[in-house]
Amino acid sequence: MSIGLAVLFVVIGACVLFDIGGFIRRRCGQVQRKAADRHREMQWSHGRLETPYIPMLSVRPAFIRALGLPLLIVGALLALLHLD
């Protein structure tokens, strides 16, 4: 059971870290476009000049992909503990 959990952690961590299928990149692009449109509309409704939209850290693909590294490490450590 624990080796299965370790393998699951490693697989999920690797999928997130290497963005298998490009899901993270596509989803972050959609979220950033939607937020930029909202930001632009808000600026126009207040009569301000358009200012550039800078996405938050949590919507950047590199940040989300980096979260896969701890999962990969935990899975590897669980596998090492089980194999000893």
C-alpha positions in Angstrom: 0.0 0.0 0.0 2.7 2.5 0.9 4.8 1.7 -2.2 1.6 2.4 -4.2 1.3 5.8 -2.5 4.9 6.6 -3.1 4.6 5.7 -6.8 1.4 7.9 -7.0 3.3 10.8 -5.5 6.1 10.4 -7.9 3.8 10.1 -10.9 1.7 13.1 -9.9 4.8 15.2 -9.1 6.4 14.4 -12.4 3.2 15.2 -14.3 2.9 18.5 -12.6 6.6 19.3 -12.8 6.9 18.6 -16.5 3.4 19.8 -17.4 2.4 16.6 -19.2 -0.2 17.4 -21.8 0.2 21.2 -21.4 -2.9 21.5 -19.2 -1.2 23.9 -16.7 0.0 26.2 -19.5 -3.4 26.3 -21.2 -5.4 26.8 -18.0 -3.0 29.6 -16.8 -3.4 31.3 -20.2 -7.2 31.2 -19.9 -7.1 32.6 -16.4 -4.7 35.4 -17.3 -6.7 36.5 -20.4 -9.9 36.6 -18.3 -8.2 38.6 -15.5 -6.6 41.0 -18.0 -10.0 41.6 -19.7 -11.6 42.3 -16.3 -8.7 44.6 -15.4 -9.0 46.5 -18.6 -12.8 46.9 -18.2 -12.4 48.1 -14.7 -9.8 50.7 -15.7 -12.0 52.0 -18.5 -15.1 52.2 -16.3 -13.2 54.4 -13.9 -12.0 56.6 -16.7 -8.3 55.8 -16.2 -5.7 55.1 -18.8 -5.1 51.5 -19.4 -2.3 50.1 -17.2 -0.7 46.8 -18.0 -2.0 43.7 -16.2 0.6 41.8 -14.2 -0.5 38.3 -13.3 -0.3 37.1 -9.7 2.4 34.6 -8.8 -0.1 31.8 -8.3 -1.3 32.0 -11.9 2.0 31.7 -13.6 2.7 28.3 -15.1 6.3 28.1 -13.8 5.1 28.6 -10.2 2.5 25.9 -10.4 4.9 23.5 -12.2 7.4 24.1 -9.4 4.9 22.8 -6.9 5.4 19.4 -8.5 8.9 19.2 -7.2 8.0 18.7 -3.5 5.5 16.0 -4.5 8.2 14.2 -6.5 10.6 14.5 -3.5 8.1 13.2 -1.0 7.2 10.3 -3.3 10.9 9.4 -3.7 11.5 9.6 0.1 8.5 7.4 0.8 9.8 4.8 -1.8 13.3 4.9 -0.2 11.8 4.4 3.3 9.7 1.5 2.1 12.6 -0.2 0.3 14.9 -0.1 3.3 
